[in-house]
Amino acid sequence: MDKLRFPLTLRRWQAGDSFMPRGLKSKKLLSYFLIGQKAPLNLKDEA
């Protein structure tokens, strides 16, 4: 919570977006995460 910037805004994901999963020490591309979760293509477009 210390690193959050307020106000928070939401947007659709874009190519190159990454996040830091809890328990990992490095960033992960959101596209790789969605592939690993076997998310359907239509869900990827809506996320």
PQR file with spaces between the fields and no chain letter, atoms N, CA, C, O and H, PARSE charges and radii, in Angstrom:
ATOM       1  N    MET     1       0.813   -1.194    0.000 -0.4000 1.5000
ATOM       2  CA   MET     1       0.000    0.000    0.000 -0.0000 2.0000
ATOM       3  C    MET     1       0.858    1.259    0.000  0.5500 1.7000
ATOM       4  O    MET     1       0.396    2.317   -0.426 -0.5500 1.4000
ATOM       5  N    ASP     2       2.085    1.164    0.465 -0.4000 1.5000
ATOM       6  CA   ASP     2       2.931    2.354    0.534 -0.0000 2.0000
ATOM       7  C    ASP     2       3.276    2.900   -0.848  0.5500 1.7000
ATOM       8  O    ASP     2       3.547    4.092   -0.992 -0.5500 1.4000
ATOM       9  H    ASP     2       2.461    0.304    0.811  0.4000 1.0000
ATOM      10  N    LYS     3       3.269    2.040   -1.864 -0.4000 1.5000
ATOM      11  CA   LYS     3       3.682    2.475   -3.197 -0.0000 2.0000
ATOM      12  C    LYS     3       2.510    2.885   -4.080  0.5500 1.7000
ATOM      13  O    LYS     3       2.716    3.291   -5.224 -0.5500 1.4000
ATOM      14  H    LYS     3       3.049    1.071   -1.747  0.4000 1.0000
ATOM      15  N    LEU     4       1.289    2.788   -3.571 -0.4000 1.5000
ATOM      16  CA   LEU     4       0.127    3.170   -4.366 -0.0000 2.0000
ATOM      17  C    LEU     4       0.036    4.678   -4.475  0.5500 1.7000
ATOM      18  O    LEU     4       0.367    5.412   -3.544 -0.5500 1.4000
ATOM      19  H    LEU     4       1.122    2.459   -2.642  0.4000 1.0000
ATOM      20  N    ARG     5      -0.419    5.120   -5.634 -0.4000 1.5000
ATOM      21  CA   ARG     5      -0.649    6.551   -5.847 -0.0000 2.0000
ATOM      22  C    ARG     5      -2.145    6.772   -6.019  0.5500 1.7000
ATOM      23  O    ARG     5      -2.794    6.115   -6.833 -0.5500 1.4000
ATOM      24  H    ARG     5      -0.687    4.523   -6.390  0.4000 1.0000
ATOM      25  N    PHE     6      -2.668    7.686   -5.260 -0.4000 1.5000
ATOM      26  CA   PHE     6      -4.097    7.984   -5.318 -0.0000 2.0000
ATOM      27  C    PHE     6      -4.321    9.279   -6.063  0.5500 1.7000
ATOM      28  O    PHE     6      -3.437   10.135   -6.036 -0.5500 1.4000
ATOM      29  H    PHE     6      -2.141    8.220   -4.599  0.4000 1.0000
ATOM      30  N    PRO     7      -5.430    9.474   -6.718 -0.5600 1.5000
ATOM      31  CA   PRO     7      -6.526    8.519   -6.879  0.2800 2.0000
ATOM      32  C    PRO     7      -6.153    7.429   -7.882  0.5500 1.7000
ATOM      33  O    PRO     7      -5.428    7.673   -8.846 -0.5500 1.4000
ATOM      34  N    LEU     8      -6.659    6.232   -7.638 -0.4000 1.5000
ATOM      35  CA   LEU     8      -6.429    5.112   -8.547 -0.0000 2.0000
ATOM      36  C    LEU     8      -7.340    5.257   -9.758  0.5500 1.7000
ATOM      37  O    LEU     8      -8.487    5.685   -9.630 -0.5500 1.4000
ATOM      38  H    LEU     8      -7.248    6.033   -6.855  0.4000 1.0000
ATOM      39  N    THR     9      -6.839    4.906  -10.916 -0.4000 1.5000
ATOM      40  CA   THR     9      -7.651    4.913  -12.133 -0.0000 2.0000
ATOM      41  C    THR     9      -7.551    3.550  -12.793  0.5500 1.7000
ATOM      42  O    THR     9      -6.520    2.885  -12.703 -0.5500 1.4000
ATOM      43  H    THR     9      -5.907    4.558  -11.021  0.4000 1.0000
ATOM      44  N    LEU    10      -8.611    3.139  -13.450 -0.4000 1.5000
ATOM      45  CA   LEU    10      -8.643    1.861  -14.153 -0.0000 2.0000
ATOM      46  C    LEU    10      -8.673    2.110  -15.646  0.5500 1.7000
ATOM      47  O    LEU    10      -9.283    3.071  -16.115 -0.5500 1.4000
ATOM      48  H    LEU    10      -9.449    3.680  -13.522  0.4000 1.0000
ATOM      49  N    ARG    11      -8.010    1.239  -16.390 -0.4000 1.5000
ATOM      50  CA   ARG    11      -8.023    1.299  -17.842 -0.0000 2.0000
ATOM      51  C    ARG    11      -7.835   -0.110  -18.366  0.5500 1.7000
ATOM      52  O    ARG    11      -7.452   -1.012  -17.621 -0.5500 1.4000
ATOM      53  H    ARG    11      -7.514    0.458  -16.009  0.4000 1.0000
ATOM      54  N    ARG    12      -8.105   -0.298  -19.646 -0.4000 1.5000
ATOM      55  CA   ARG    12      -7.862   -1.604  -20.272 -0.0000 2.0000
ATOM      56  C    ARG    12      -6.355   -1.834  -20.355  0.5500 1.7000
ATOM      57  O    ARG    12      -5.574   -0.885  -20.410 -0.5500 1.4000
ATOM      58  H    ARG    12      -8.416    0.435  -20.251  0.4000 1.0000
ATOM      59  N    TRP    13      -5.963   -3.094  -20.364 -0.4000 1.5000
ATOM      60  CA   TRP    13      -4.533   -3.393  -20.444 -0.0000 2.0000
ATOM      61  C    TRP    13      -4.024   -3.051  -21.835  0.5500 1.7000
ATOM      62  O    TRP    13      -4.764   -3.065  -22.819 -0.5500 1.4000
ATOM      63  H    TRP    13      -6.597   -3.865  -20.320  0.4000 1.0000
ATOM      64  N    GLN    14      -2.743   -2.747  -21.881 -0.4000 1.5000
ATOM      65  CA   GLN    14      -2.088   -2.415  -23.141 -0.0000 2.0000
ATOM      66  C    GLN    14      -0.842   -3.278  -23.273  0.5500 1.7000
ATOM      67  O    GLN    14      -0.286   -3.734  -22.274 -0.5500 1.4000
ATOM      68  H    GLN    14      -2.142   -2.736  -21.082  0.4000 1.0000
ATOM      69  N    ALA    15      -0.407   -3.501  -24.508 -0.4000 1.5000
ATOM      70  CA   ALA    15       0.808   -4.282  -24.748 -0.0000 2.0000
ATOM      71  C    ALA    15       1.958   -3.653  -23.972  0.5500 1.7000
ATOM      72  O    ALA    15       2.148   -2.438  -24.010 -0.5500 1.4000
ATOM      73  H    ALA    15      -0.859   -3.131  -25.319  0.4000 1.0000
ATOM      74  N    GLY    16       2.711   -4.468  -23.281 -0.4000 1.5000
ATOM      75  CA   GLY    16       3.845   -3.977  -22.504 -0.0000 2.0000
ATOM      76  C    GLY    16       3.529   -3.746  -21.042  0.5500 1.7000
ATOM      77  O    GLY    16       4.442   -3.501  -20.253 -0.5500 1.4000
ATOM      78  H    GLY    16       2.557   -5.456  -23.250  0.4000 1.0000
ATOM      79  N    ASP    17       2.233   -3.817  -20.648 -0.4000 1.5000
ATOM      80  CA   ASP    17       1.868   -3.643  -19.242 -0.0000 2.0000
ATOM      81  C    ASP    17       2.437   -4.798  -18.424  0.5500 1.7000
ATOM      82  O    ASP    17       2.437   -5.945  -18.870 -0.5500 1.4000
ATOM      83  H    ASP    17       1.492   -4.016  -21.289  0.4000 1.0000
ATOM      84  N    SER    18       2.915   -4.488  -17.240 -0.4000 1.5000
ATOM      85  CA   SER    18       3.464   -5.519  -16.361 -0.0000 2.0000
ATOM      86  C    SER    18       2.989   -5.266  -14.942  0.5500 1.7000
ATOM      87  O    SER    18       2.472   -4.196  -14.622 -0.5500 1.4000
ATOM      88  H    SER    18       2.915   -3.556  -16.878  0.4000 1.0000
ATOM      89  N    PHE    19       3.173   -6.268  -14.103 -0.4000 1.5000
ATOM      90  CA   PHE    19       2.845   -6.142  -12.689 -0.0000 2.0000
ATOM      91  C    PHE    19       3.820   -6.987  -11.895  0.5500 1.7000
ATOM      92  O    PHE    19       4.531   -7.818  -12.460 -0.5500 1.4000
ATOM      93  H    PHE    19       3.593   -7.137  -14.363  0.4000 1.0000
ATOM      94  N    MET    20       3.857   -6.780  -10.603 -0.4000 1.5000
ATOM      95  CA   MET    20       4.756   -7.523   -9.728 -0.0000 2.0000
ATOM      96  C    MET    20       3.910   -8.502   -8.906  0.5500 1.7000
ATOM      97  O    MET    20       3.285   -8.105   -7.923 -0.5500 1.4000
ATOM      98  H    MET    20       3.280   -6.105  -10.144  0.4000 1.0000
ATOM      99  N    PRO    21       3.890   -9.786   -9.308 -0.5600 1.5000
ATOM     100  CA   PRO    21       3.103  -10.765   -8.557  0.2800 2.0000
ATOM     101  C    PRO    21       3.646  -10.937   -7.140  0.5500 1.7000
ATOM     102  O    PRO    21       4.856  -10.888   -6.916 -0.5500 1.4000
ATOM     103  N    ARG    22       2.750  -11.135   -6.205 -0.4000 1.5000
ATOM     104  CA   ARG    22       3.155  -11.355   -4.820 -0.0000 2.0000
ATOM     105  C    ARG    22       4.023  -12.607   -4.751  0.5500 1.7000
ATOM     106  O    ARG    22       3.676  -13.638   -5.328 -0.5500 1.4000
ATOM     107  H    ARG    22       1.767  -11.174   -6.387  0.4000 1.0000
ATOM     108  N    GLY    23       5.125  -12.522   -4.062 -0.4000 1.5000
ATOM     109  CA   GLY    23       6.018  -13.656   -3.901 -0.0000 2.0000
ATOM     110  C    GLY    23       7.137  -13.719   -4.928  0.5500 1.7000
ATOM     111  O    GLY    23       8.078  -14.495   -4.759 -0.5500 1.4000
ATOM     112  H    GLY    23       5.407  -11.685   -3.594  0.4000 1.0000
ATOM     113  N    LEU    24       7.060  -12.926   -5.986 -0.4000 1.5000
ATOM     114  CA   LEU    24       8.127  -12.889   -6.981 -0.0000 2.0000
ATOM     115  C    LEU    24       8.915  -11.600   -6.828  0.5500 1.7000
ATOM     116  O    LEU    24       8.399  -10.591   -6.347 -0.5500 1.4000
ATOM     117  H    LEU    24       6.296  -12.295   -6.124  0.4000 1.0000
ATOM     118  N    LYS    25      10.172  -11.650   -7.247 -0.4000 1.5000
ATOM     119  CA   LYS    25      11.036  -10.480   -7.106 -0.0000 2.0000
ATOM     120  C    LYS    25      11.163   -9.685   -8.397  0.5500 1.7000
ATOM     121  O    LYS    25      11.874   -8.682   -8.444 -0.5500 1.4000
ATOM     122  H    LYS    25      10.591  -12.470   -7.638  0.4000 1.0000
ATOM     123  N    SER    26      10.478  -10.129   -9.442 -0.4000 1.5000
ATOM     124  CA   SER    26      10.584   -9.418  -10.716 -0.0000 2.0000
ATOM     125  C    SER    26       9.194   -9.204  -11.311  0.5500 1.7000
ATOM     126  O    SER    26       8.217   -9.835  -10.909 -0.5500 1.4000
ATOM     127  H    SER    26       9.900  -10.945   -9.404  0.4000 1.0000
ATOM     128  N    LYS    27       9.141   -8.299  -12.273 -0.4000 1.5000
ATOM     129  CA   LYS    27       7.880   -7.995  -12.943 -0.0000 2.0000
ATOM     130  C    LYS    27       7.526   -9.104  -13.919  0.5500 1.7000
ATOM     131  O    LYS    27       8.390   -9.846  -14.386 -0.5500 1.4000
ATOM     132  H    LYS    27       9.935   -7.786  -12.600  0.4000 1.0000
ATOM     133  N    LYS    28       6.238   -9.200  -14.217 -0.4000 1.5000
ATOM     134  CA   LYS    28       5.751  -10.163  -15.201 -0.0000 2.0000
ATOM     135  C    LYS    28       4.833   -9.409  -16.158  0.5500 1.7000
ATOM     136  O    LYS    28       3.985   -8.624  -15.734 -0.5500 1.4000
ATOM     137  H    LYS    28       5.536   -8.597  -13.838  0.4000 1.0000
ATOM     138  N    LEU    29       5.016   -9.658  -17.458 -0.4000 1.5000
ATOM     139  CA   LEU    29       4.137   -9.027  -18.436 -0.0000 2.0000
ATOM     140  C    LEU    29       2.724   -9.563  -18.266  0.5500 1.7000
ATOM     141  O    LEU    29       2.520  -10.767  -18.105 -0.5500 1.4000
ATOM     142  H    LEU    29       5.705  -10.296  -17.802  0.4000 1.0000
ATOM     143  N    LEU    30       1.765   -8.673  -18.303 -0.4000 1.5000
ATOM     144  CA   LEU    30       0.372   -9.069  -18.154 -0.0000 2.0000
ATOM     145  C    LEU    30      -0.045  -10.036  -19.256  0.5500 1.7000
ATOM     146  O    LEU    30      -0.827  -10.954  -19.009 -0.5500 1.4000
ATOM     147  H    LEU    30       1.930   -7.695  -18.434  0.4000 1.0000
ATOM     148  N    SER    31       0.467   -9.840  -20.470 -0.4000 1.5000
ATOM     149  CA   SER    31       0.124  -10.747  -21.573 -0.0000 2.0000
ATOM     150  C    SER    31       0.601  -12.170  -21.270  0.5500 1.7000
ATOM     151  O    SER    31      -0.115  -13.128  -21.562 -0.5500 1.4000
ATOM     152  H    SER    31       1.102   -9.094  -20.671  0.4000 1.0000
ATOM     153  N    TYR    32       1.796  -12.328  -20.690 -0.4000 1.5000
ATOM     154  CA   TYR    32       2.298  -13.659  -20.336 -0.0000 2.0000
ATOM     155  C    TYR    32       1.460  -14.271  -19.222  0.5500 1.7000
ATOM     156  O    TYR    32       1.209  -15.476  -19.220 -0.5500 1.4000
ATOM     157  H    TYR    32       2.377  -11.550  -20.453  0.4000 1.0000
ATOM     158  N    PHE    33       1.026  -13.444  -18.274 -0.4000 1.5000
ATOM     159  CA   PHE    33       0.179  -13.921  -17.185 -0.0000 2.0000
ATOM     160  C    PHE    33      -1.141  -14.454  -17.738  0.5500 1.7000
ATOM     161  O    PHE    33      -1.588  -15.534  -17.350 -0.5500 1.4000
ATOM     162  H    PHE    33       1.229  -12.464  -18.275  0.4000 1.0000
ATOM     163  N    LEU    34      -1.767  -13.695  -18.649 -0.4000 1.5000
ATOM     164  CA   LEU    34      -3.040  -14.128  -19.227 -0.0000 2.0000
ATOM     165  C    LEU    34      -2.875  -15.414  -20.026  0.5500 1.7000
ATOM     166  O    LEU    34      -3.756  -16.273  -20.002 -0.5500 1.4000
ATOM     167  H    LEU    34      -1.403  -12.818  -18.964  0.4000 1.0000
ATOM     168  N    ILE    35      -1.757  -15.557  -20.733 -0.4000 1.5000
ATOM     169  CA   ILE    35      -1.485  -16.790  -21.475 -0.0000 2.0000
ATOM     170  C    ILE    35      -1.323  -17.951  -20.496  0.5500 1.7000
ATOM     171  O    ILE    35      -1.881  -19.026  -20.714 -0.5500 1.4000
ATOM     172  H    ILE    35      -1.041  -14.860  -20.752  0.4000 1.0000
ATOM     173  N    GLY    36      -0.566  -17.744  -19.422 -0.4000 1.5000
ATOM     174  CA   GLY    36      -0.344  -18.783  -18.424 -0.0000 2.0000
ATOM     175  C    GLY    36      -1.618  -19.215  -17.723  0.5500 1.7000
ATOM     176  O    GLY    36      -1.743  -20.367  -17.307 -0.5500 1.4000
ATOM     177  H    GLY    36      -0.113  -16.870  -19.244  0.4000 1.0000
ATOM     178  N    GLN    37      -2.559  -18.302  -17.591 -0.4000 1.5000
ATOM     179  CA   GLN    37      -3.846  -18.617  -16.968 -0.0000 2.0000
ATOM     180  C    GLN    37      -4.832  -19.209  -17.967  0.5500 1.7000
ATOM     181  O    GLN    37      -5.967  -19.537  -17.620 -0.5500 1.4000
ATOM     182  H    GLN    37      -2.458  -17.366  -17.929  0.4000 1.0000
ATOM     183  N    LYS    38      -4.377  -19.342  -19.224 -0.4000 1.5000
ATOM     184  CA   LYS    38      -5.203  -19.880  -20.310 -0.0000 2.0000
ATOM     185  C    LYS    38      -6.497  -19.081  -20.475  0.5500 1.7000
ATOM     186  O    LYS    38      -7.569  -19.647  -20.686 -0.5500 1.4000
ATOM     187  H    LYS    38      -3.455  -19.076  -19.505  0.4000 1.0000
ATOM     188  N    ALA    39      -6.378  -17.766  -20.374 -0.4000 1.5000
ATOM     189  CA   ALA    39      -7.529  -16.883  -20.555 -0.0000 2.0000
ATOM     190  C    ALA    39      -7.948  -16.891  -22.021  0.5500 1.7000
ATOM     191  O    ALA    39      -7.097  -16.786  -22.904 -0.5500 1.4000
ATOM     192  H    ALA    39      -5.507  -17.305  -20.202  0.4000 1.0000
ATOM     193  N    PRO    40      -9.250  -17.014  -22.295 -0.5600 1.5000
ATOM     194  CA   PRO    40      -9.712  -16.975  -23.686  0.2800 2.0000
ATOM     195  C    PRO    40      -9.398  -15.633  -24.335  0.5500 1.7000
ATOM     196  O    PRO    40      -9.316  -14.614  -23.649 -0.5500 1.4000
ATOM     197  N    LEU    41      -9.222  -15.628  -25.645 -0.4000 1.5000
ATOM     198  CA   LEU    41      -8.869  -14.403  -26.358 -0.0000 2.0000
ATOM     199  C    LEU    41      -9.868  -13.283  -26.117  0.5500 1.7000
ATOM     200  O    LEU    41      -9.471  -12.128  -25.968 -0.5500 1.4000
ATOM     201  H    LEU    41      -9.289  -16.456  -26.202  0.4000 1.0000
ATOM     202  N    ASN    42     -11.170  -13.607  -26.073 -0.4000 1.5000
ATOM     203  CA   ASN    42     -12.153  -12.547  -25.865 -0.0000 2.0000
ATOM     204  C    ASN    42     -12.014  -11.932  -24.470  0.5500 1.7000
ATOM     205  O    ASN    42     -12.292  -10.745  -24.296 -0.5500 1.4000
ATOM     206  H    ASN    42     -11.492  -14.546  -26.194  0.4000 1.0000
ATOM     207  N    LEU    43     -11.596  -12.704  -23.490 -0.4000 1.5000
ATOM     208  CA   LEU    43     -11.375  -12.161  -22.152 -0.0000 2.0000
ATOM     209  C    LEU    43     -10.161  -11.246  -22.145  0.5500 1.7000
ATOM     210  O    LEU    43     -10.164  -10.215  -21.473 -0.5500 1.4000
ATOM     211  H    LEU    43     -11.371  -13.668  -23.631  0.4000 1.0000
ATOM     212  N    LYS    44      -9.126  -11.616  -22.885 -0.4000 1.5000
ATOM     213  CA   LYS    44      -7.935  -10.769  -22.967 -0.0000 2.0000
ATOM     214  C    LYS    44      -8.288   -9.410  -23.556  0.5500 1.7000
ATOM     215  O    LYS    44      -7.767   -8.384  -23.117 -0.5500 1.4000
ATOM     216  H    LYS    44      -9.124  -12.454  -23.430  0.4000 1.0000
ATOM     217  N    ASP    45      -9.173   -9.403  -24.548 -0.4000 1.5000
ATOM     218  CA   ASP    45      -9.570   -8.144  -25.170 -0.0000 2.0000
ATOM     219  C    ASP    45     -10.407   -7.288  -24.230  0.5500 1.7000
ATOM     220  O    ASP    45     -10.364   -6.060  -24.309 -0.5500 1.4000
ATOM     221  H    ASP    45      -9.596  -10.236  -24.904  0.4000 1.0000
ATOM     222  N    GLU    46     -11.170   -7.925  -23.339 -0.4000 1.5000
ATOM     223  CA   GLU    46     -12.042   -7.190  -22.427 -0.0000 2.0000
ATOM     224  C    GLU    46     -11.330   -6.767  -21.155  0.5500 1.7000
ATOM     225  O    GLU    46     -11.782   -5.845  -20.476 -0.5500 1.4000
ATOM     226  H    GLU    46     -11.205   -8.922  -23.276  0.4000 1.0000
ATOM     227  N    ALA    47     -10.233   -7.417  -20.820 -0.4000 1.5000
ATOM     228  CA   ALA    47      -9.542   -7.140  -19.550 -0.0000 2.0000
ATOM     229  C    ALA    47      -8.873   -5.790  -19.565  0.5500 1.7000
ATOM     230  O    ALA    47      -8.249   -5.399  -18.579 -0.5500 1.4000
ATOM     231  H    ALA    47      -9.865   -8.166  -21.372  0.4000 1.0000
